[in-house]
Amino acid sequence: MATGPLVSIITPAYNAATYISATARSVLAHTFAAWEYIVVDDGSTDATPELVTGFADPRIRLMQGGHSGLPAVARNRGLQAARGELVAFLDADDVWAPEKLALQTAYLRAHPAAGLVFTAYRSWFERYRRLRQRPEPALGGLPNPGDLTVALYFQNLICTSSMLLRRELLTTYGGFDEDVRQRGTEDYELWLRLAPRTLVGFIAQPLVFYRVHPENLSHQWRPIAQGAALAREKLLRRYPDLGLHPALGATRVVAHRLRWAGIAALLDGDTASGMAALLQSVRHQPFQRETWLWLGLSCLGPSLNMRLRQVRHRFL
């Protein structure tokens, strides 16, 4: 008797013709075969739909709709059509290693209490044609699987394309937040929403190649910082008991918000606002090394702002 796919892979795509073929080929190259691949075209005006339908594999499906401008909307459309017990997300410009799904499905079988598992990744810098040698993130000392809520609060450790999760979590707690203020951070909001409800697993092997290029939403620094702050606010409103956690004291939380607001302003070229936010962060948390690092960089003058963008990606 025929059975459905175990894993549903969802890719939101908008004018992704430059990269979508390489992305799809990385799915087709997988050692794990029980998947369906749903590409949700968000009203592309380039050749994205034709390139997707050009793959002669019945497991690949194209969904088309009007342009929403929100990856959350496209991902949720894909979720509505998904048939797999497990769901993976793959951005239209990223690439997977062939063994990714095999290792992740084996992990979830071995750890039934874990609702989701993500992997390390390596960044490919399109501008420099260079692969970052050091995998990210570094999670030494954290439980695996474990409750990563507090760790995620202070840093989004999860690359969206590295995640595999049980679909029942999304059925129970909802899909991606379509709040326009979360554009570019809807994935982070979802990880924060799910983390208090399940154990999170991690595979240290880099199984995703994250493409860094000027069109990445993550290059819009201040909107991303504001969206991340909003996601953290929603987390604390949804789970008020988290505010009692010793690591989430009010002083540290405020200092963290100001630090990232300051860094984002610097990266967007607003030195005055960046310095002001970093100085406020120092007043709340005087001994935070990263705050002082960026405050020192901000004193070198506005001519360094373009170089700060490179520093952020290449060295931190």
Salt bridges, closest charged atoms under 4 A:
GLU36 OE1 - ARG61 NH2 2.73
GLU36 OE1 - ARG83 NE 3.00
ASP42 OD2 - HIS67 ND1 3.06
ASP42 OD1 - ARG77 NH1 3.46
ASP57 OD2 - ARG59 NH2 2.89
ASP91 OD1 - ARG75 NH2 2.71
ASP93 OD2 - HIS213 NE2 2.58
GLU126 OE2 - ARG129 NH1 2.62
GLU126 OE1 - ARG211 NH1 3.15
GLU136 OE2 - ARG132 NH1 3.31
ASP177 OD2 - LYS234 NZ 2.65
ASP179 OD2 - ARG181 NH2 2.76
ASP179 OD2 - LYS234 NZ 3.15
GLU186 OE2 - ARG75 NH1 2.59
GLU189 OE1 - ARG193 NH2 2.53
GLU189 OE2 - ARG238 NH1 3.47
GLU215 OE1 - HIS213 ND1 2.97
ASP268 OD2 - ARG222 NE 3.52
ASP268 OD1 - ARG309 NH2 3.71
ASP270 OD2 - ARG222 NH1 3.13
GLU290 OE2 - ARG312 NH1 3.78
